[in-house]
């Protein structure tokens, strides 16, 4: 693990015009008192520089953090926050594949997601896997095509509902075979999706979470909530917690992410390719937790029109994990013997815990290491 590395300047990034696309989080979540420590059931694992209109405010919708309590109470399975809507707490996880390249910005709905995973795709770019359960989003997108890693991400959610816009046969095959999810594809004519004319193709497919949940349940999705994925605690547990102000990581020469701790807001603020990561509503993407997993990248044999091979991001096996929470970092190991078992986060003193609230997962390709700055 390197510390004190200077963040390099970013070269120009390619667009998504050559990507394979098929057979061709806004609410200010009110701070809530109360915390329930949960048994761990594993952790869900799943950019180009973009400019923003100078007039857009950089508002931050802070994930809620909570104080400890001795009274057990119901919590949302993907955030560990106290339940405020029992109906929402009982619905299945809804995961959406979101574009993350030039042409797709600003995105919509990421600030309402409980969890977001970022993973490498072809051309050194990245794509996002946003999961909703405790909150709705009026618009999510741009929605793009599935990738093989989605199977492993979905499996930990109990499958749930998965919305995407197309995928090559080899890319969707692992999802069909192993995810146990109910699949909703724009290319299949599912009415929940729509195009926004002001956006360029192929970055203009969107949907509301309400429409996607309705379509998924109508298509036979089990009306069951996802399993609890993390252990939570008021203070870091499971290993030695070190002070941390920011973490920087390169996915490739084209894609980078930086997370900076904001003591005043109590969240990690996201920067992508040197630019503040801002949604269409003006909110800056932020998280209570950032979980960085070192993952193996393998070949798929699938190439885009520019000759770039789609990488296979492996979320079965083991590797180093860095858990960022509350201005601190705990290092340990993630393990997952098979796709049928959940990821476990283990430090020198046992299970590594997260802070109640939203989580971003960064699936960092080996041999890349995060640069961590106290």
ZIHUBEL-V23906 format. One record per helix or strand of 3 or more residues. SS is the DSSP state (~ for helix, > for strand). FROM is the first residue (numbers start at 1). LEN is the number of residues. If there is no record, write none. Layout:
SS,FROM,LEN
SS,FROM,LEN
This chain:
~,86,4
>,94,5
~,110,3
>,115,6
~,122,3
>,126,7
~,150,6
>,161,4
~,169,10
>,182,4
~,186,3
>,205,3
~,209,10
>,241,3
>,246,5
>,256,7
>,267,6
>,289,15
>,309,6
>,317,9
>,328,9
>,344,4
>,359,7
>,371,3
